[in-house]
Amino acid sequence: MYPKKRLFVGLICLSLLVVLLLVGLVWYLALNRFSLINQILLLSVGSLFLILLGMVAFGIGGIVLTIWLARSIPPLQSPIRIATNLLFPIALYLGRLINIDRDLIRSSFIEVNNQLVRARKYLVSPGKVLLLTPHCLQKADCPIKITNNVQNCKRCGGCSIGSLLELTERYGVKLAVATGGTFARKFIKDYRPQAVVAIACERDLTSGIQDINPLPVVGIINERPQGPCFNTQVNLNRVENAIQYFLKGGD
Ligand code: SF4
């Protein structure tokens, strides 16, 4: 087995072992709960579980309240992060079981994320805002290479790249065209932005938002009239609105 596979298989085996040990410990303590030390241990394990459950419940409450009040509640930011990171994979799995389209759940997650970001009213200087776009926005038969330097674009109007360049110049924010998640992460590392406006499909946006958390990201789902990853488009008003939001510190 190659080392990369061994690492993953090793980690899932270790996770299973930890879960089994925890279940075994609780079972053992429950069966032998009459000694004082076992009662203390049982109480500790139960308390830890309840704290985690409480954090998740506060996180869900935080999400609902933030959306409802349209303003951020700072003490609930950590529980919100824990709840979304822990529950999102479960929500996706449950959705699949009851036949809900994954992209529908992902787009709902992106909307909730955008609402939570907007509620925090970040005020960011133009040089610290990064507009991150996928390569598939470029017209497929355009001969110009823009991934190394987006300024190479001739702004012929054949795709959205030229308009995005104009937008970023008007507001003084940075623009990067990524050919995939690895490059998107590299741009984040190189540019060190304080806020990101990201254009991508539901899957890439969802994983990107989670990957670079707690960096604020307003996600805009691309339009795919010719199918995935081919001549995709974006609503420029939504992009401009997201840039303005970060530059003004609110809507
Ligand atoms: S606007 Fe024109 S030149 Fe620029 S990337 Fe699109 S097709 Fe190519």
Residues whose N, C-alpha, C, O or C-beta is under 5 A from the ligand:
A	BS01	SF4	Q138 K139 C142 I144 C153 K154 R155 C156 G157 G158 C159 I161 G162
